[in-house]
Each structure stands twice: as structure tokens, then as C-alpha cells.
């Protein structure tokens, strides 16, 4: 079984005619439907799971924004990967909840 990582993704759509927030919502919908653990923040959405699965979801989210009418997208990733152990969102945020 693949170990879990954290992947933060920020998709910045560019469109001369469409609302950027509505386009970002299309990416978040893909992530919501994926079944992985995730958290939406004001600047990015962080997912938790196997790296190959998260990268596939990220690509699907990017394509959803383009399919919704964006002229182009800027996509920023941040990942935390451990050599021999899982990475969880909870370990970083539990003490603040």
C-alpha cells in the first residue's frame, strides 16, 4: 500500500469573461467527488492520500477548470512526502482545533 502524503494545490484560472471563483469551484468539485481527505483553505486545497492518486485528481481538477471555460490555468503544487511514513493533515493542525 502506498503511503499517504499531503498535496496542496492552488489553481488560478485566467479568463476574460468568466468569474474566477466559479472556475475554481469546478476544481474543488472534482476533489470533493474523489473520496480523498481534503481541506479547502482561502489560498489552496490540501489533499491527503497516495501521491499517484492525488496527482491524478489534480490533473482532473485542472482539466475541469479548462473545460468550464478558462482560457488558461496557473497550477501551483506543494507536497510533503516522507521516506518511510505517512504524512497527515491532522498531525499539523489538530492542536489548533
N, CA, C and O atoms as a GROMACS GRO file, in nm:
protein
  388
    1UNK      N    1   0.084  -0.119   0.000
    1UNK     CA    2   0.000   0.000   0.000
    1UNK      C    3   0.088   0.125   0.000
    1UNK      O    4   0.187   0.132   0.073
    2UNK      N    5   0.052   0.223  -0.081
    2UNK     CA    6   0.127   0.348  -0.087
    2UNK      C    7   0.106   0.428   0.040
    2UNK      O    8  -0.002   0.427   0.099
    3UNK      N    9   0.212   0.496   0.081
    3UNK     CA   10   0.196   0.581   0.199
    3UNK      C   11   0.127   0.711   0.160
    3UNK      O   12   0.131   0.753   0.044
    4UNK      N   13   0.064   0.773   0.259
    4UNK     CA   14  -0.007   0.899   0.235
    4UNK      C   15   0.088   1.017   0.238
    4UNK      O   16   0.184   1.020   0.316
    5UNK      N   17   0.060   1.112   0.153
    5UNK     CA   18   0.131   1.239   0.151
    5UNK      C   19   0.028   1.350   0.166
    5UNK      O   20  -0.092   1.324   0.166
    6UNK      N   21   0.074   1.472   0.179
    6UNK     CA   22  -0.011   1.590   0.169
    6UNK      C   23   0.025   1.661   0.040
    6UNK      O   24   0.142   1.681   0.010
    7UNK      N   25  -0.077   1.699  -0.036
    7UNK     CA   26  -0.056   1.775  -0.158
    7UNK      C   27  -0.147   1.897  -0.152
    7UNK      O   28  -0.269   1.885  -0.147
    8UNK      N   29  -0.086   2.015  -0.153
    8UNK     CA   30  -0.161   2.139  -0.161
    8UNK      C   31  -0.165   2.183  -0.306
    8UNK      O   32  -0.062   2.184  -0.374
    9UNK      N   33  -0.283   2.219  -0.354
    9UNK     CA   34  -0.296   2.264  -0.493
    9UNK      C   35  -0.370   2.397  -0.496
    9UNK      O   36  -0.474   2.414  -0.431
   10UNK      N   37  -0.315   2.488  -0.572
   10UNK     CA   38  -0.380   2.616  -0.597
   10UNK      C   39  -0.392   2.628  -0.748
   10UNK      O   40  -0.293   2.625  -0.820
   11UNK      N   41  -0.516   2.641  -0.795
   11UNK     CA   42  -0.541   2.659  -0.938
   11UNK      C   43  -0.590   2.802  -0.958
   11UNK      O   44  -0.689   2.844  -0.899
   12UNK      N   45  -0.518   2.875  -1.042
   12UNK     CA   46  -0.552   3.014  -1.071
   12UNK      C   47  -0.597   3.021  -1.217
   12UNK      O   48  -0.514   3.020  -1.308
   13UNK      N   49  -0.728   3.027  -1.239
   13UNK     CA   50  -0.778   3.033  -1.377
   13UNK      C   51  -0.766   3.173  -1.436
   13UNK      O   52  -0.775   3.273  -1.365
   14UNK      N   53  -0.744   3.176  -1.564
   14UNK     CA   54  -0.742   3.304  -1.636
   14UNK      C   55  -0.854   3.300  -1.740
   14UNK      O   56  -0.862   3.210  -1.823
   15UNK      N   57  -0.940   3.400  -1.732
   15UNK     CA   58  -1.049   3.414  -1.828
   15UNK      C   59  -1.086   3.561  -1.838
   15UNK      O   60  -1.091   3.632  -1.738
   16UNK      N   61  -1.111   3.605  -1.959
   16UNK     CA   62  -1.151   3.744  -1.980
   16UNK      C   63  -1.300   3.764  -1.953
   16UNK      O   64  -1.345   3.878  -1.934
   17UNK      N   65  -1.377   3.655  -1.950
   17UNK     CA   66  -1.522   3.670  -1.941
   17UNK      C   67  -1.586   3.597  -1.823
   17UNK      O   68  -1.698   3.630  -1.785
   18UNK      N   69  -1.520   3.498  -1.765
   18UNK     CA   70  -1.582   3.416  -1.660
   18UNK      C   71  -1.527   3.451  -1.522
   18UNK      O   72  -1.412   3.494  -1.509
   19UNK      N   73  -1.610   3.432  -1.420
   19UNK     CA   74  -1.572   3.458  -1.282
   19UNK      C   75  -1.470   3.355  -1.234
   19UNK      O   76  -1.493   3.234  -1.246
   20UNK      N   77  -1.359   3.402  -1.181
   20UNK     CA   78  -1.252   3.313  -1.136
   20UNK      C   79  -1.297   3.220  -1.025
   20UNK      O   80  -1.262   3.102  -1.026
   21UNK      N   81  -1.375   3.270  -0.930
   21UNK     CA   82  -1.419   3.186  -0.819
   21UNK      C   83  -1.507   3.071  -0.867
   21UNK      O   84  -1.496   2.959  -0.817
   22UNK      N   85  -1.594   3.099  -0.963
   22UNK     CA   86  -1.680   2.993  -1.018
   22UNK      C   87  -1.595   2.886  -1.087
   22UNK      O   88  -1.628   2.768  -1.081
   23UNK      N   89  -1.488   2.927  -1.151
   23UNK     CA   90  -1.400   2.831  -1.217
   23UNK      C   91  -1.324   2.748  -1.114
   23UNK      O   92  -1.310   2.626  -1.130
   24UNK      N   93  -1.276   2.811  -1.007
   24UNK     CA   94  -1.208   2.737  -0.901
   24UNK      C   95  -1.303   2.636  -0.837
   24UNK      O   96  -1.261   2.527  -0.800
   25UNK      N   97  -1.430   2.673  -0.825
   25UNK     CA   98  -1.530   2.581  -0.769
   25UNK      C   99  -1.536   2.450  -0.848
   25UNK      O  100  -1.562   2.345  -0.790
   26UNK      N  101  -1.512   2.456  -0.977
   26UNK     CA  102  -1.512   2.334  -1.060
   26UNK      C  103  -1.399   2.242  -1.019
   26UNK      O  104  -1.416   2.120  -1.017
   27UNK      N  105  -1.284   2.298  -0.987
   27UNK     CA  106  -1.171   2.217  -0.941
   27UNK      C  107  -1.202   2.155  -0.805
   27UNK      O  108  -1.174   2.037  -0.782
   28UNK      N  109  -1.260   2.234  -0.717
   28UNK     CA  110  -1.293   2.183  -0.584
   28UNK      C  111  -1.398   2.072  -0.592
   28UNK      O  112  -1.392   1.976  -0.515
   29UNK      N  113  -1.492   2.083  -0.684
   29UNK     CA  114  -1.592   1.977  -0.704
   29UNK      C  115  -1.526   1.844  -0.738
   29UNK      O  116  -1.566   1.740  -0.688
   30UNK      N  117  -1.425   1.848  -0.823
   30UNK     CA  118  -1.352   1.726  -0.859
   30UNK      C  119  -1.289   1.664  -0.735
   30UNK      O  120  -1.297   1.543  -0.713
   31UNK      N  121  -1.227   1.747  -0.654
   31UNK     CA  122  -1.162   1.698  -0.532
   31UNK      C  123  -1.265   1.642  -0.435
   31UNK      O  124  -1.243   1.537  -0.375
   32UNK      N  125  -1.378   1.711  -0.420
   32UNK     CA  126  -1.483   1.665  -0.330
   32UNK      C  127  -1.536   1.527  -0.371
   32UNK      O  128  -1.563   1.442  -0.286
   33UNK      N  129  -1.551   1.506  -0.500
   33UNK     CA  130  -1.606   1.380  -0.551
   33UNK      C  131  -1.503   1.266  -0.551
   33UNK      O  132  -1.540   1.150  -0.571
   34UNK      N  133  -1.376   1.298  -0.529
   34UNK     CA  134  -1.269   1.198  -0.541
   34UNK      C  135  -1.267   1.097  -0.426
   34UNK      O  136  -1.216   0.986  -0.443
   35UNK      N  137  -1.321   1.135  -0.312
   35UNK     CA  138  -1.320   1.045  -0.198
   35UNK      C  139  -1.198   1.056  -0.108
   35UNK      O  140  -1.191   0.989  -0.005
   36UNK      N  141  -1.100   1.140  -0.144
   36UNK     CA  142  -0.983   1.156  -0.058
   36UNK      C  143  -1.012   1.259   0.050
   36UNK      O  144  -1.101   1.343   0.035
   37UNK      N  145  -0.936   1.253   0.157
   37UNK     CA  146  -0.947   1.353   0.262
   37UNK      C  147  -0.892   1.485   0.207
   37UNK      O  148  -0.787   1.486   0.142
   38UNK      N  149  -0.963   1.595   0.233
   38UNK     CA  150  -0.918   1.725   0.182
   38UNK      C  151  -0.964   1.835   0.274
   38UNK      O  152  -1.055   1.816   0.356
   39UNK      N  153  -0.901   1.951   0.261
   39UNK     CA  154  -0.943   2.070   0.333
   39UNK      C  155  -0.925   2.190   0.241
   39UNK      O  156  -0.817   2.212   0.186
   40UNK      N  157  -1.033   2.266   0.224
   40UNK     CA  158  -1.029   2.387   0.143
   40UNK      C  159  -0.988   2.503   0.233
   40UNK      O  160  -1.046   2.523   0.340
   41UNK      N  161  -0.888   2.579   0.189
   41UNK     CA  162  -0.846   2.698   0.262
   41UNK      C  163  -0.862   2.818   0.167
   41UNK      O  164  -0.890   2.799   0.049
   42UNK      N  165  -0.844   2.939   0.216
   42UNK     CA  166  -0.861   3.054   0.128
   42UNK      C  167  -0.763   3.060   0.010
   42UNK      O  168  -0.792   3.125  -0.091
   43UNK      N  169  -0.648   2.994   0.023
   43UNK     CA  170  -0.548   3.004  -0.084
   43UNK      C  171  -0.524   2.876  -0.162
   43UNK      O  172  -0.476   2.882  -0.276
   44UNK      N  173  -0.556   2.762  -0.102
   44UNK     CA  174  -0.531   2.635  -0.171
   44UNK      C  175  -0.620   2.528  -0.109
   44UNK      O  176  -0.682   2.549  -0.005
   45UNK      N  177  -0.625   2.416  -0.174
   45UNK     CA  178  -0.692   2.298  -0.119
   45UNK      C  179  -0.585   2.194  -0.093
   45UNK      O  180  -0.503   2.165  -0.180
   46UNK      N  181  -0.586   2.138   0.027
   46UNK     CA  182  -0.488   2.037   0.066
   46UNK      C  183  -0.557   1.901   0.066
   46UNK      O  184  -0.665   1.885   0.123
   47UNK      N  185  -0.494   1.804   0.001
   47UNK     CA  186  -0.545   1.668  -0.004
   47UNK      C  187  -0.449   1.574   0.067
   47UNK      O  188  -0.330   1.603   0.082
   48UNK      N  189  -0.503   1.460   0.112
   48UNK     CA  190  -0.421   1.358   0.178
   48UNK      C  191  -0.450   1.224   0.112
   48UNK      O  192  -0.566   1.187   0.093
   49UNK      N  193  -0.343   1.151   0.077
   49UNK     CA  194  -0.360   1.020   0.015
   49UNK      C  195  -0.234   0.979  -0.058
   49UNK      O  196  -0.131   1.045  -0.047
   50UNK      N  197  -0.242   0.871  -0.135
   50UNK     CA  198  -0.126   0.826  -0.213
   50UNK      C  199  -0.091   0.928  -0.322
   50UNK      O  200  -0.180   0.985  -0.386
   51UNK      N  201   0.038   0.951  -0.341
   51UNK     CA  202   0.082   1.055  -0.434
   51UNK      C  203   0.028   1.034  -0.575
   51UNK      O  204  -0.016   1.130  -0.638
   52UNK      N  205   0.031   0.912  -0.626
   52UNK     CA  206  -0.016   0.891  -0.763
   52UNK      C  207  -0.164   0.925  -0.777
   52UNK      O  208  -0.205   0.981  -0.879
   53UNK      N  209  -0.244   0.892  -0.677
   53UNK     CA  210  -0.387   0.923  -0.682
   53UNK      C  211  -0.409   1.074  -0.674
   53UNK      O  212  -0.491   1.129  -0.748
   54UNK      N  213  -0.337   1.141  -0.585
   54UNK     CA  214  -0.354   1.286  -0.570
   54UNK      C  215  -0.313   1.361  -0.695
   54UNK      O  216  -0.377   1.459  -0.733
   55UNK      N  217  -0.206   1.317  -0.760
   55UNK     CA  218  -0.163   1.382  -0.883
   55UNK      C  219  -0.266   1.363  -0.994
   55UNK      O  220  -0.288   1.453  -1.075
   56UNK      N  221  -0.329   1.246  -0.998
   56UNK     CA  222  -0.434   1.222  -1.098
   56UNK      C  223  -0.555   1.312  -1.071
   56UNK      O  224  -0.614   1.366  -1.165
   57UNK      N  225  -0.591   1.328  -0.945
   57UNK     CA  226  -0.702   1.417  -0.909
   57UNK      C  227  -0.668   1.560  -0.946
   57UNK      O  228  -0.752   1.633  -0.999
   58UNK      N  229  -0.545   1.602  -0.918
   58UNK     CA  230  -0.501   1.737  -0.951
   58UNK      C  231  -0.512   1.764  -1.101
   58UNK      O  232  -0.556   1.871  -1.142
   59UNK      N  233  -0.472   1.668  -1.181
   59UNK     CA  234  -0.482   1.683  -1.326
   59UNK      C  235  -0.629   1.692  -1.369
   59UNK      O  236  -0.664   1.773  -1.455
   60UNK      N  237  -0.714   1.608  -1.310
   60UNK     CA  238  -0.856   1.611  -1.342
   60UNK      C  239  -0.916   1.746  -1.302
   60UNK      O  240  -0.999   1.801  -1.376
   61UNK      N  241  -0.875   1.801  -1.188
   61UNK     CA  242  -0.925   1.931  -1.144
   61UNK      C  243  -0.883   2.041  -1.240
   61UNK      O  244  -0.962   2.128  -1.275
   62UNK      N  245  -0.760   2.037  -1.283
   62UNK     CA  246  -0.708   2.134  -1.381
   62UNK      C  247  -0.789   2.126  -1.510
   62UNK      O  248  -0.828   2.229  -1.565
   63UNK      N  249  -0.813   2.006  -1.558
   63UNK     CA  250  -0.888   1.987  -1.683
   63UNK      C  251  -1.033   2.034  -1.668
   63UNK      O  252  -1.091   2.085  -1.764
   64UNK      N  253  -1.091   2.018  -1.548
   64UNK     CA  254  -1.229   2.062  -1.524
   64UNK      C  255  -1.239   2.214  -1.536
   64UNK      O  256  -1.338   2.265  -1.588
   65UNK      N  257  -1.138   2.285  -1.489
   65UNK     CA  258  -1.138   2.431  -1.498
   65UNK      C  259  -1.127   2.475  -1.644
   65UNK      O  260  -1.195   2.568  -1.686
   66UNK      N  261  -1.042   2.410  -1.719
   66UNK     CA  262  -1.031   2.441  -1.862
   66UNK      C  263  -1.161   2.408  -1.936
   66UNK      O  264  -1.206   2.485  -2.020
   67UNK      N  265  -1.220   2.293  -1.902
   67UNK     CA  266  -1.346   2.252  -1.967
   67UNK      C  267  -1.460   2.348  -1.932
   67UNK      O  268  -1.553   2.364  -2.011
   68UNK      N  269  -1.451   2.413  -1.816
   68UNK     CA  270  -1.555   2.508  -1.773
   68UNK      C  271  -1.539   2.644  -1.841
   68UNK      O  272  -1.622   2.732  -1.822
   69UNK      N  273  -1.433   2.661  -1.919
   69UNK     CA  274  -1.420   2.783  -1.997
   69UNK      C  275  -1.299   2.870  -1.970
   69UNK      O  276  -1.285   2.975  -2.034
   70UNK      N  277  -1.212   2.831  -1.877
   70UNK     CA  278  -1.091   2.910  -1.854
   70UNK      C  279  -1.005   2.911  -1.980
   70UNK      O  280  -0.996   2.810  -2.050
   71UNK      N  281  -0.943   3.023  -2.008
   71UNK     CA  282  -0.853   3.031  -2.122
   71UNK      C  283  -0.721   2.961  -2.094
   71UNK      O  284  -0.660   2.902  -2.183
   72UNK      N  285  -0.678   2.969  -1.968
   72UNK     CA  286  -0.557   2.901  -1.923
   72UNK      C  287  -0.561   2.892  -1.771
   72UNK      O  288  -0.642   2.959  -1.707
   73UNK      N  289  -0.475   2.810  -1.715
   73UNK     CA  290  -0.467   2.799  -1.570
   73UNK      C  291  -0.321   2.800  -1.526
   73UNK      O  292  -0.233   2.747  -1.593
   74UNK      N  293  -0.299   2.862  -1.411
   74UNK     CA  294  -0.171   2.851  -1.342
   74UNK      C  295  -0.197   2.753  -1.229
   74UNK      O  296  -0.293   2.768  -1.154
   75UNK      N  297  -0.111   2.652  -1.216
   75UNK     CA  298  -0.130   2.550  -1.114
   75UNK      C  299  -0.005   2.544  -1.027
   75UNK      O  300   0.106   2.527  -1.076
   76UNK      N  301  -0.026   2.559  -0.897
   76UNK     CA  302   0.084   2.556  -0.800
   76UNK      C  303   0.064   2.437  -0.707
   76UNK      O  304  -0.045   2.420  -0.651
   77UNK      N  305   0.167   2.356  -0.690
   77UNK     CA  306   0.163   2.240  -0.601
   77UNK      C  307   0.262   2.258  -0.488
   77UNK      O  308   0.368   2.317  -0.504
   78UNK      N  309   0.223   2.206  -0.371
   78UNK     CA  310   0.316   2.190  -0.260
   78UNK      C  311   0.290   2.052  -0.203
   78UNK      O  312   0.175   2.014  -0.180
   79UNK      N  313   0.396   1.977  -0.181
   79UNK     CA  314   0.381   1.841  -0.130
   79UNK      C  315   0.474   1.817  -0.013
   79UNK      O  316   0.585   1.871  -0.007
   80UNK      N  317   0.426   1.736   0.079
   80UNK     CA  318   0.512   1.685   0.185
   80UNK      C  319   0.509   1.533   0.173
   80UNK      O  320   0.403   1.470   0.178
   81UNK      N  321   0.627   1.476   0.158
   81UNK     CA  322   0.644   1.332   0.138
   81UNK      C  323   0.747   1.282   0.238
   81UNK      O  324   0.853   1.342   0.253
   82UNK      N  325   0.716   1.172   0.306
   82UNK     CA  326   0.814   1.111   0.396
   82UNK      C  327   0.865   0.982   0.334
   82UNK      O  328   0.793   0.912   0.263
   83UNK      N  329   0.987   0.953   0.363
   83UNK     CA  330   1.052   0.834   0.310
   83UNK      C  331   0.982   0.706   0.354
   83UNK      O  332   0.956   0.618   0.273
   84UNK      N  333   0.952   0.695   0.484
   84UNK     CA  334   0.903   0.567   0.535
   84UNK      C  335   0.778   0.579   0.622
   84UNK      O  336   0.749   0.488   0.699
   85UNK      N  337   0.705   0.690   0.612
   85UNK     CA  338   0.587   0.705   0.696
   85UNK      C  339   0.484   0.794   0.627
   85UNK      O  340   0.516   0.871   0.536
   86UNK      N  341   0.360   0.782   0.673
   86UNK     CA  342   0.253   0.866   0.622
   86UNK      C  343   0.271   1.011   0.668
   86UNK      O  344   0.334   1.038   0.770
   87UNK      N  345   0.215   1.101   0.590
   87UNK     CA  346   0.203   1.242   0.627
   87UNK      C  347   0.054   1.268   0.641
   87UNK      O  348  -0.024   1.233   0.552
   88UNK      N  349   0.013   1.330   0.751
   88UNK     CA  350  -0.128   1.360   0.770
   88UNK      C  351  -0.149   1.508   0.796
   88UNK      O  352  -0.061   1.577   0.847
   89UNK      N  353  -0.266   1.556   0.759
   89UNK     CA  354  -0.302   1.694   0.789
   89UNK      C  355  -0.323   1.710   0.938
   89UNK      O  356  -0.287   1.812   0.996
   90UNK      N  357  -0.380   1.609   0.999
   90UNK     CA  358  -0.413   1.613   1.141
   90UNK      C  359  -0.291   1.638   1.229
   90UNK      O  360  -0.300   1.712   1.328
   91UNK      N  361  -0.179   1.580   1.196
   91UNK     CA  362  -0.058   1.598   1.278
   91UNK      C  363  -0.014   1.743   1.282
   91UNK      O  364   0.050   1.787   1.378
   92UNK      N  365  -0.048   1.819   1.178
   92UNK     CA  366  -0.006   1.958   1.171
   92UNK      C  367  -0.111   2.054   1.227
   92UNK      O  368  -0.077   2.165   1.270
   93UNK      N  369  -0.238   2.014   1.228
   93UNK     CA  370  -0.343   2.109   1.264
   93UNK      C  371  -0.425   2.073   1.386
   93UNK      O  372  -0.497   2.159   1.437
   94UNK      N  373  -0.418   1.951   1.436
   94UNK     CA  374  -0.504   1.907   1.546
   94UNK      C  375  -0.496   1.998   1.669
   94UNK      O  376  -0.598   2.024   1.733
   95UNK      N  377  -0.379   2.046   1.702
   95UNK     CA  378  -0.363   2.127   1.823
   95UNK      C  379  -0.432   2.263   1.810
   95UNK      O  380  -0.447   2.334   1.910
   96UNK      N  381  -0.473   2.300   1.689
   96UNK     CA  382  -0.540   2.428   1.670
   96UNK      C  383  -0.692   2.416   1.659
   96UNK      O  384  -0.762   2.516   1.644
   97UNK      N  385  -0.742   2.296   1.666
   97UNK     CA  386  -0.887   2.274   1.652
   97UNK      C  387  -0.953   2.253   1.786
   97UNK      O  388  -1.074   2.234   1.792
   0.00000   0.00000   0.00000
